């Protein structure tokens, strides 16, 4: 019986193929696709391959409870699972069920961000060099997310306007952020290096980067143009099996994560140091310098200003930058 139900889910209605097709139609990221497909499959498997149309609030609640109680996942992970299930019913199956609105989302704990002082930033950077130092400097100097930095393309660095354009950041939105004046020279050198590498790859029958399907259809040769190359390319050339074309991926984010973590350990700074801490420090130091919250919200790419407001609680001088009256006695 279970074997027949499994075939029904994968062969006849091809439920997962429908899920993937709908996600791509809505232009969700590949990471979202992977996460949603994974959660939907786990939801169905948890209920012994019962088809979703034959399930309801009882099964959804039971699955979320299983994640929280037995798997002990975080609130954000539990909410991601719920979002995937909501997507399945509303967008894929086209079923509007009133009980979906009554399913309670887990409340995320409000944790204050870890922020480095300016002196700690200098100390951390003294343990980095080369390309890794440049990337970490962009995380702190421009407020980039880790993946936004790794996926930066040559065309998105504007030296004349002192700005960097972030394409399809979190939420699939573009934004413009500042370009640190002090990085101009070293970033020009990096792009010259990319230009040389790209020219060499073209002579070897490679020199391509992968683009989204819609872009590739509209501009079939864009993947071999310098403007679309990664500012921080990977070290290996991959060969596409179907076409034989050679292409480079961007530097994998785990490389910079590992290097920054190791630099934090060697620096002796008694804080949990990650790449995202540099972005937190960017926002906090701008607030300390007197820039208004709305400007910082735009630079950070936050949809809700309340997300940006959390940095006011870690300003130098105590919460909200307020000094204790004891210090005036």
DOSEVO-384477 format. One record per residue (C-alpha): residue number from 1; residue in one letter; x, y, z. Coordinates in steps of 0.001 Angstrom, whole numbers, plus 500000, padded with zeros to 6 digits. Example, Ala and Ser with C-alpha at 12.3 -4.5 7.8 and 13.67 -1.06 7.14 Angstrom:
BEGIN
ATOM   pos   code       c1       c2       c3
ATOM     1      a   512300   495500   507800
ATOM     2      s   513670   498940   507140
END
This chain:
BEGIN
ATOM   pos   code       c1       c2       c3
ATOM     1      x   500000   500000   500000
ATOM     2      x   502778   502447   500972
ATOM     3      x   504656   501549   497774
ATOM     4      x   501591   502347   495637
ATOM     5      x   501079   505685   497476
ATOM     6      x   504747   506516   496892
ATOM     7      x   504349   505894   493149
ATOM     8      x   501218   508063   493113
ATOM     9      x   503152   510957   494654
ATOM    10      x   506158   510707   492373
ATOM    11      x   504849   509295   489081
ATOM    12      x   501185   510038   488410
ATOM    13      x   500541   513574   489689
ATOM    14      x   504302   514343   489954
ATOM    15      x   503616   516543   492929
ATOM    16      x   507239   517558   493504
ATOM    17      x   507653   518515   489844
ATOM    18      x   504609   520767   490197
ATOM    19      x   506114   522315   493320
ATOM    20      x   509405   523036   491529
ATOM    21      x   507627   524448   488474
ATOM    22      x   505550   526823   490609
ATOM    23      x   508596   527988   492563
ATOM    24      x   510456   528761   489341
ATOM    25      x   507422   530519   487899
ATOM    26      x   507477   532829   490912
ATOM    27      x   511261   533348   490490
ATOM    28      x   512116   532135   493981
ATOM    29      x   515788   531446   494643
ATOM    30      x   517341   528002   494217
ATOM    31      x   517898   527860   497969
ATOM    32      x   514194   528488   498601
ATOM    33      x   513330   525769   496087
ATOM    34      x   515608   523287   497798
ATOM    35      x   514249   524167   501248
ATOM    36      x   510555   524053   500236
ATOM    37      x   510866   520778   498331
ATOM    38      x   512699   519250   501288
ATOM    39      x   510095   520326   503846
ATOM    40      x   507142   519222   501721
ATOM    41      x   508717   515814   501192
ATOM    42      x   509413   515446   504944
ATOM    43      x   505836   516492   505751
ATOM    44      x   504420   513818   503436
ATOM    45      x   506869   511168   504606
ATOM    46      x   506091   511948   508263
ATOM    47      x   502461   511018   507572
ATOM    48      x   503374   507774   505785
ATOM    49      x   503092   509170   502240
ATOM    50      x   499493   510285   502612
ATOM    51      x   498607   512732   499820
ATOM    52      x   498342   516367   501040
ATOM    53      x   494766   516729   499728
ATOM    54      x   493761   514087   502265
ATOM    55      x   495374   515947   505167
ATOM    56      x   494458   519051   507150
ATOM    57      x   495193   521113   510235
ATOM    58      x   495617   518047   512459
ATOM    59      x   498442   516676   510320
ATOM    60      x   500125   520068   509862
ATOM    61      x   500024   520767   513603
ATOM    62      x   501315   517267   514368
ATOM    63      x   504253   517749   511999
ATOM    64      x   505170   521149   513450
ATOM    65      x   504907   519735   516978
ATOM    66      x   507184   516858   515951
ATOM    67      x   509774   519376   514704
ATOM    68      x   509647   521429   517901
ATOM    69      x   509409   518637   520514
ATOM    70      x   511281   515708   519012
ATOM    71      x   513630   517339   516513
ATOM    72      x   514084   520438   518722
ATOM    73      x   514433   522765   515727
ATOM    74      x   514576   526549   516123
ATOM    75      x   511536   528785   515692
ATOM    76      x   512836   530090   512352
ATOM    77      x   513280   526530   511038
ATOM    78      x   509774   525582   512168
ATOM    79      x   508351   528668   510467
ATOM    80      x   510193   527829   507254
ATOM    81      x   508577   524372   507291
ATOM    82      x   505153   525980   507771
ATOM    83      x   505799   528416   504894
ATOM    84      x   506623   525483   502622
ATOM    85      x   503396   523705   503552
ATOM    86      x   501367   526882   503040
ATOM    87      x   502984   527253   499607
ATOM    88      x   502051   523660   498761
ATOM    89      x   498360   524119   499535
ATOM    90      x   497776   527663   498304
ATOM    91      x   500077   527940   495293
ATOM    92      x   500499   524378   494043
ATOM    93      x   497243   522604   494915
ATOM    94      x   495166   525788   494672
ATOM    95      x   493362   524951   497896
ATOM    96      x   492279   527818   500141
ATOM    97      x   491693   526254   503526
ATOM    98      x   490592   528445   506444
ATOM    99      x   492487   526359   508983
ATOM   100      x   495816   527464   507490
ATOM   101      x   495348   530938   508949
ATOM   102      x   494803   529462   512402
ATOM   103      x   498014   527460   512514
ATOM   104      x   500229   529272   515025
ATOM   105      x   503716   530223   513897
ATOM   106      x   506491   529754   516413
ATOM   107      x   507673   533005   517956
ATOM   108      x   511293   533736   517222
ATOM   109      x   513480   534705   520136
ATOM   110      x   514767   538266   519987
ATOM   111      x   518541   538023   520218
ATOM   112      x   520725   541106   520117
ATOM   113      x   523266   541036   517268
ATOM   114      x   526957   540514   518006
ATOM   115      x   528861   543693   517089
ATOM   116      x   532598   544334   516948
ATOM   117      x   534133   547629   518009
ATOM   118      x   536218   549539   515457
ATOM   119      x   539390   548432   517228
ATOM   120      x   538218   544800   517097
ATOM   121      x   537525   545179   513364
ATOM   122      x   541091   546408   512852
ATOM   123      x   542461   543529   514910
ATOM   124      x   540391   540945   513018
ATOM   125      x   541462   542347   509633
ATOM   126      x   545132   542120   510643
ATOM   127      x   544722   538330   510488
ATOM   128      x   543313   538407   506940
ATOM   129      x   545005   539136   503651
ATOM   130      x   544536   539167   499881
ATOM   131      x   541149   538341   498406
ATOM   132      x   539734   537280   501779
ATOM   133      x   540602   540642   503353
ATOM   134      x   538947   542450   500432
ATOM   135      x   535761   540405   500762
ATOM   136      x   535602   540882   504543
ATOM   137      x   536174   544619   504015
ATOM   138      x   533145   544734   501684
ATOM   139      x   530983   542923   504253
ATOM   140      x   531897   545593   506807
ATOM   141      x   532376   548598   504526
ATOM   142      x   529264   548116   502367
ATOM   143      x   527011   546049   504627
ATOM   144      x   526845   543151   502181
ATOM   145      x   525518   539761   503132
ATOM   146      x   527944   536882   502636
ATOM   147      x   526278   535485   499504
ATOM   148      x   525775   538991   498070
ATOM   149      x   529533   539502   498262
ATOM   150      x   530358   536125   496714
ATOM   151      x   527885   536725   493866
ATOM   152      x   529052   540244   493058
ATOM   153      x   529542   540754   489304
ATOM   154      x   531954   543127   487550
ATOM   155      x   529115   545240   486105
ATOM   156      x   527677   545927   489572
ATOM   157      x   530742   547794   490856
ATOM   158      x   530431   551477   489898
ATOM   159      x   533716   553336   490519
ATOM   160      x   532451   556682   489193
ATOM   161      x   529397   556815   491465
ATOM   162      x   531034   555136   494463
ATOM   163      x   528279   552554   494725
ATOM   164      x   527676   548829   494542
ATOM   165      x   524447   547387   493167
ATOM   166      x   523211   544258   494899
ATOM   167      x   521160   542124   492507
ATOM   168      x   518410   539916   493860
ATOM   169      x   519342   540225   497510
ATOM   170      x   517247   538741   500277
ATOM   171      x   513612   538752   499169
ATOM   172      x   514687   538913   495522
ATOM   173      x   515097   542701   495592
ATOM   174      x   517830   544902   494129
ATOM   175      x   519407   547688   496152
ATOM   176      x   522295   550136   496003
ATOM   177      x   524828   550477   498803
ATOM   178      x   527957   552525   499425
ATOM   179      x   531371   551766   497962
ATOM   180      x   534209   552412   500456
ATOM   181      x   536676   554903   499000
ATOM   182      x   539566   553045   500602
ATOM   183      x   538819   549873   498612
ATOM   184      x   538909   551459   495151
ATOM   185      x   542534   550704   494375
ATOM   186      x   542529   547120   495601
ATOM   187      x   539180   546385   493935
ATOM   188      x   540495   547710   490607
ATOM   189      x   543405   545290   490953
ATOM   190      x   540966   542442   491683
ATOM   191      x   538910   543240   488569
ATOM   192      x   542099   543425   486490
ATOM   193      x   542919   539952   487767
ATOM   194      x   539418   538758   486784
ATOM   195      x   539842   540367   483325
ATOM   196      x   543118   538503   482762
ATOM   197      x   541649   535215   484009
ATOM   198      x   538564   535651   481811
ATOM   199      x   540678   536365   478734
ATOM   200      x   542751   533240   479386
ATOM   201      x   539618   531132   479904
ATOM   202      x   538122   532345   476598
ATOM   203      x   541245   531265   474729
ATOM   204      x   540846   527822   476309
ATOM   205      x   537197   527518   475230
ATOM   206      x   535796   528460   478623
ATOM   207      x   535140   531922   480124
ATOM   208      x   531453   531430   480890
ATOM   209      x   529362   532073   483996
ATOM   210      x   525933   530584   484547
ATOM   211      x   522967   532958   484323
ATOM   212      x   519304   532542   485190
ATOM   213      x   517366   530728   482469
ATOM   214      x   515330   533821   481547
ATOM   215      x   518493   535921   481147
ATOM   216      x   520245   533206   479163
ATOM   217      x   517321   532963   476723
ATOM   218      x   517234   536735   476239
ATOM   219      x   521018   537231   476069
ATOM   220      x   522515   533853   475049
ATOM   221      x   526076   535198   474830
ATOM   222      x   526023   537332   478001
ATOM   223      x   527544   534555   480092
ATOM   224      x   530865   535016   478262
ATOM   225      x   530995   538806   478586
ATOM   226      x   533370   540389   481113
ATOM   227      x   530580   542472   482668
ATOM   228      x   528809   539326   483918
ATOM   229      x   531888   537659   485407
ATOM   230      x   532187   537170   489149
ATOM   231      x   534379   539666   491008
ATOM   232      x   535451   536735   493200
ATOM   233      x   535584   533678   490912
ATOM   234      x   536248   530138   491997
ATOM   235      x   539553   528454   491301
ATOM   236      x   538305   525640   489056
ATOM   237      x   536793   525597   485564
ATOM   238      x   533800   523244   485308
ATOM   239      x   532854   521550   482038
ATOM   240      x   529149   521484   481154
ATOM   241      x   528285   517932   480084
ATOM   242      x   525665   518818   477439
ATOM   243      x   527479   521612   475612
ATOM   244      x   531114   521101   476554
ATOM   245      x   531331   524762   477627
ATOM   246      x   533701   525648   480457
ATOM   247      x   532438   527911   483220
ATOM   248      x   533445   529211   486640
ATOM   249      x   531363   529325   489777
ATOM   250      x   531890   532167   492225
ATOM   251      x   534057   531551   495282
ATOM   252      x   532032   529321   497586
ATOM   253      x   530756   531112   500660
ATOM   254      x   532050   528395   502979
ATOM   255      x   535622   529399   502079
ATOM   256      x   535220   532937   503457
ATOM   257      x   533201   531679   506429
ATOM   258      x   536034   529354   507407
ATOM   259      x   538757   531975   506939
ATOM   260      x   536920   534667   508962
ATOM   261      x   536152   532216   511753
ATOM   262      x   539810   531197   511936
ATOM   263      x   540923   534864   511924
ATOM   264      x   538534   535521   514811
ATOM   265      x   540014   532629   516764
ATOM   266      x   543589   533800   516160
ATOM   267      x   542754   537414   517045
ATOM   268      x   541699   536395   520562
ATOM   269      x   538550   538558   520420
ATOM   270      x   536168   537017   522996
ATOM   271      x   533108   537068   520732
ATOM   272      x   531480   534641   518315
ATOM   273      x   532813   536034   515050
ATOM   274      x   531109   535220   511739
ATOM   275      x   530846   536961   508381
ATOM   276      x   527418   538294   509362
ATOM   277      x   528903   540005   512422
ATOM   278      x   530716   542344   510006
ATOM   279      x   527370   543381   508499
ATOM   280      x   525963   543947   512007
ATOM   281      x   528973   546131   512788
ATOM   282      x   528437   548163   509587
ATOM   283      x   524902   549154   510644
ATOM   284      x   525805   549843   514270
ATOM   285      x   528801   552043   513438
ATOM   286      x   526715   554072   510958
ATOM   287      x   524197   554698   513746
ATOM   288      x   527015   555749   516058
ATOM   289      x   528162   558198   513388
ATOM   290      x   524745   559863   513387
ATOM   291      x   523200   558530   510162
ATOM   292      x   519417   558215   510282
ATOM   293      x   517687   554878   510624
ATOM   294      x   515859   555094   507272
ATOM   295      x   519080   555580   505330
ATOM   296      x   520650   552588   507072
ATOM   297      x   517501   550546   506390
ATOM   298      x   517912   551155   502647
ATOM   299      x   521624   550365   502678
ATOM   300      x   520979   547128   504564
ATOM   301      x   518054   546114   502354
ATOM   302      x   515660   545613   505260
ATOM   303      x   512006   545478   504298
ATOM   304      x   510834   546502   507772
ATOM   305      x   512506   549331   509697
ATOM   306      x   511957   547345   512907
ATOM   307      x   514658   544952   511708
ATOM   308      x   517085   547876   511513
ATOM   309      x   515975   549236   514899
ATOM   310      x   517574   546295   516708
ATOM   311      x   520960   547934   516175
ATOM   312      x   519962   550850   518385
ATOM   313      x   520156   548464   521357
ATOM   314      x   523854   547742   520898
ATOM   315      x   525155   551272   520362
ATOM   316      x   528353   552262   522124
ATOM   317      x   527464   553809   525464
ATOM   318      x   524734   551373   526459
ATOM   319      x   521262   550617   525075
ATOM   320      x   520037   553350   522684
ATOM   321      x   523350   555162   523280
ATOM   322      x   522141   556378   526690
ATOM   323      x   524750   557038   529390
ATOM   324      x   524053   556009   532960
ATOM   325      x   523391   558851   535457
ATOM   326      x   525928   557159   537746
ATOM   327      x   528674   558174   535316
ATOM   328      x   527826   561863   535957
ATOM   329      x   528168   561739   539753
END
